[in-house]
């Protein structure tokens, strides 16, 4: 197993004030329908949308974390798991 944030401190992350600025929140809200649609297609087809996409959604939009958790439970064959609140990709 390879952690995505390998080598980083295990301490709780410091909130990024830019991530919670009005502009960042609006940008996430605008991107959410497109991302949710791609996640819904993945749920219906079983096709992996890609680790990078999942990680981007996971890190950028807390509202999509619930959707991703359900997808990973439904499709363990994708080789992606959540460990200590971080998405990890299992080595092949």
Contact map, one row per residue, 1 for C-alpha under 8 A:
11100000000000000000000000000000000000000000000000000000000000000000000000000000000000011110
11110100000000000000000000000000000000000000000000000000000000000000000000000000000000011110
11111100000000000000000000000000000000000000000000000000000000000000000000000000000001111000
01111100000000000000000000000000000000000000000000000000000000000000000000000000000001111000
00111111000000000000000000000000000000000000000000000000000000000000000000000000000001000000
01111111000000000000000000000000000000000000000000000000000000000000000000000000000000000000
00001111100000000000000000000000000000000000000000000000000000000000000000000000000000000000
00001111110000000000000000000000000000000000000000000000000000000000000000000000000000000000
00000011111000000000000000000000000000000000000000000000000000000000000000000000000000000000
00000001111100000000000000000000000000000000000000000000000000000000000000000000000000000000
00000000111110000000000000000000000000000000000000000000000000000000000000000000000000000000
00000000011111000000000000000000000000000000000000000000000000000000000000000000000000000000
00000000001111100000000000000000000000000000000000000000000000000000000000000000000000000000
00000000000111110000000000000000000000000000000000000000000000000000000000000000000000000000
00000000000011111010000000000000000000000000000000000000000000000000000000000000000000000000
00000000000001111111000000000000000000000000000000000000000000000000000000000000000000000000
00000000000000111111100000000000000000000000000000000000000000000000000000000000000000000000
00000000000000011111100100000000000000000000000000000000000000000000000000000000000000000000
00000000000000111111100110000000000000000000000000000000000100000000000000000000000000000000
00000000000000011111110110000000000000000000000000000000000000000000000000000000000000000000
00000000000000001111111110000000000000000000000000000000000000000000000000000000000000000000
00000000000000000001111111000000000000000000000000000000000000000000000000000000000000000000
00000000000000000000111111100000000000000000000000000000000000000000000000000000000000000000
00000000000000000111111111110000000000000000000000000000000000000000000000000000000000000000
00000000000000000011111111111000000000000000000000000000000000000000000000000000000000000000
00000000000000000000011111111100000000000000000000000000000000000000000000000000000000000000
00000000000000000000001111111110000000000000000000000000000000000000000000000000000000000000
00000000000000000000000111111111000000000000000000000000000110000000000000000000000000000000
00000000000000000000000011111111100000000000000000000000000000000000000000000000000000000000
00000000000000000000000001111111100000000000000000000000000000000000000000000000000000000000
00000000000000000000000000111111111000000000000000000000000000000000000000000000000000000000
00000000000000000000000000011111111100000000000000000000000010010000000000000000000000000000
00000000000000000000000000001111111110000000000000000000000000000000000000000000000000000000
00000000000000000000000000000011111111000000000000000000000000000000000000000000000000000000
00000000000000000000000000000011111111100000000000000000100000000000000000000000000000000000
00000000000000000000000000000001111111110000000000000000000000010000000000000000000000000000
00000000000000000000000000000000111111111000000000000000000000000000000000000000000000000000
00000000000000000000000000000000011111111100000010000000000000000000000000000000000000000000
00000000000000000000000000000000001111111110000010000000000000000011000000000000000000000000
00000000000000000000000000000000000111111111000000000000000000000000000000000000000000000000
00000000000000000000000000000000000011111111111000000000000000000000000000000000000000000000
00000000000000000000000000000000000001111111111110000000000000000000000000000000000000000000
00000000000000000000000000000000000000111111111000000000000000000000001000000000000000000000
00000000000000000000000000000000000000011111110000000000000000000000000000000000000000000000
00000000000000000000000000000000000000001111111000000000000000000000000000000000000000000000
00000000000000000000000000000000000000001111111100000000000000000000000000100000000000000000
00000000000000000000000000000000000000001110111110000000000000000000000000000000000000000000
00000000000000000000000000000000000000000100011111100000000000000000000000000100000000000000
00000000000000000000000000000000000001100100001111101100000000000000000000000000000000000000
00000000000000000000000000000000000000000000000111111100000000000000000000000000000000000000
00000000000000000000000000000000000000000000000111111110000000000000000000000001000000001000
00000000000000000000000000000000000000000000000001111111000000000000000000000000000000000000
00000000000000000000000000000000000000000000000011111111100000000000000000000000000000000000
00000000000000000000000000000000000000000000000011111111110000000001000000000000000000000000
00000000000000000000000000000000000000000000000000111111111000000000000000000000000000100000
00000000000000000000000000000000000000000000000000011111111100000000000000000000000000000000
00000000000000000000000000000000001000000000000000001111111111011000000000000000000000000000
00000000000000000000000000000000000000000000000000000111111111011001000000000000000000100000
00000000000000000000000000000000000000000000000000000011111111000000000000000000000000000000
00000000000000000010000000010000000000000000000000000001111111000000000000000000000000000000
00000000000000000000000000010001000000000000000000000000111111111000000000000000000000000000
00000000000000000000000000000000000000000000000000000000111111111100000000000000000000000000
00000000000000000000000000000000000000000000000000000000000011111110000000000000000000000000
00000000000000000000000000000001000100000000000000000000110011111111000000000000000000000000
00000000000000000000000000000000000000000000000000000000110011111111100000000000000000000000
00000000000000000000000000000000000000000000000000000000000001111111110000000000000000000000
00000000000000000000000000000000000000100000000000000000000000111111111000000000000000000000
00000000000000000000000000000000000000100000000000000100010000011111111100000000000000000000
00000000000000000000000000000000000000000000000000000000000000001111111110000000010000000000
00000000000000000000000000000000000000000000000000000000000000000111111111000000000000000000
00000000000000000000000000000000000000000010000000000000000000000011111111100000000000000000
00000000000000000000000000000000000000000000000000000000000000000001111111110101100000000000
00000000000000000000000000000000000000000000000000000000000000000000111111110000000000000000
00000000000000000000000000000000000000000000000000000000000000000000011111110000000000000000
00000000000000000000000000000000000000000000010000000000000000000000001111111100000000000000
00000000000000000000000000000000000000000000000000000000000000000000000111111111100000000000
00000000000000000000000000000000000000000000000000000000000000000000000000111111000000000000
00000000000000000000000000000000000000000000000100000000000000000000000100111111000000000000
00000000000000000000000000000000000000000000000000000000000000000000000000011111100000001100
00000000000000000000000000000000000000000000000000100000000000000000000100011111110000111100
00000000000000000000000000000000000000000000000000000000000000000000000100010011111000111100
00000000000000000000000000000000000000000000000000000000000000000000100000000001111111110000
00000000000000000000000000000000000000000000000000000000000000000000000000000000111111110000
00000000000000000000000000000000000000000000000000000000000000000000000000000000011111000000
00000000000000000000000000000000000000000000000000000000000000000000000000000000011111100000
00111000000000000000000000000000000000000000000000000000000000000000000000000000011111110000
00110000000000000000000000000000000000000000000000000010010000000000000000000001111011111000
11110000000000000000000000000000000000000000000000000000000000000000000000000001111001111100
11110000000000000000000000000000000000000000000000100000000000000000000000000011100000111110
11000000000000000000000000000000000000000000000000000000000000000000000000000011100000011111
11000000000000000000000000000000000000000000000000000000000000000000000000000000000000001111
00000000000000000000000000000000000000000000000000000000000000000000000000000000000000000111
